[in-house]
Amino acid sequence: MTAKIHISKLGNSLALPIPDYIVKFLNLKAEDSVICSIENGKLVIEPVNNKISKYTLDELLAGEIESSEEVSWGKPEGEEVW
């Protein structure tokens, strides 16, 4: 995803507002630290602790209801052949 944002003046520095969808995706909060670098002529901003989500894979999969590989799709309708 990309976003075009406006650079504004903040004291003697410049500021970049971070779009909400990026804040949520990276689980950023005010006062979090980031690393800024230039790679191939591009500004790269990375969260220091590399936290991508507030949930672990185990937590996300804990809500799985059906563990069987066979899924019931209901009765055939129309001219489907089973």
C-alpha atoms as one frame of an Amber mdcrd trajectory, in Angstrom:
protein
   0.000   0.000   0.000   1.145   3.513  -0.634  -0.052   6.899   0.507   0.815
  10.400  -0.621   1.284  12.582   2.458   2.159  16.235   3.040   5.418  17.126
   4.811   4.884  19.866   7.392   7.152  22.037   9.536   7.482  21.115  13.229
   9.819  23.514  15.024  13.185  23.297  13.272  12.345  19.876  11.825  10.022
  18.411   9.236   7.195  16.034  10.159   5.468  13.233   8.252   2.013  12.176
   9.437   1.670   8.387   9.323  -1.661   7.237   7.803  -3.989   5.402  10.191
  -3.951   2.126   8.226  -0.157   1.977   8.568  -0.322   2.819  12.288  -2.818
  -0.012  12.823  -0.962  -2.529  10.644   2.338  -1.917  12.440   0.629  -1.492
  15.832   2.395   1.843  16.369   1.715   4.126  19.315   2.758   7.662  20.216
   6.297   7.723  21.608   7.296   4.485  19.787  10.748   4.567  18.198  11.529
   3.971  14.539  14.718   3.675  12.509  15.017   5.986   9.498  17.413   5.196
   6.683  17.945   5.908   3.025  18.076   2.895   0.705  18.446   3.305  -3.057
  17.420   6.954  -2.776  14.260   6.163  -0.778  13.356   7.008   2.801  12.759
   3.805   4.774  11.097   3.920   8.201  11.095   0.740  10.309   9.647   0.083
  13.770  12.487  -0.615  16.217  10.925  -3.730  17.707   9.469  -5.005  14.399
   6.055  -5.632  15.908   3.654  -6.256  13.044   0.532  -7.322  14.864  -0.755
  -7.298  18.402  -1.770 -10.949  17.939   0.422 -14.023  17.646  -0.268 -16.710
  15.055  -1.454 -19.047  17.830  -3.945 -16.420  19.034  -5.266 -15.878  15.517
  -5.678 -19.621  14.909  -7.294 -20.222  18.319 -10.620 -19.110  16.834 -10.540
 -21.858  14.189 -13.740 -23.855  14.487 -13.381 -26.524  11.840 -10.122 -28.437
  11.771 -11.288 -31.091   9.301 -10.103 -30.833   5.714 -13.563 -31.889   4.593
 -16.036 -29.019   4.494 -19.787 -29.392   4.143 -21.062 -27.097   1.424 -24.704
 -28.155   1.831 -26.984 -29.931  -0.617 -26.467 -29.595  -4.376 -28.645 -26.940
  -5.971 -29.491 -26.572  -9.616 -27.800 -28.997 -12.001 -24.612 -29.613 -10.014
 -23.200 -33.109 -10.248 -21.672 -34.692  -7.119
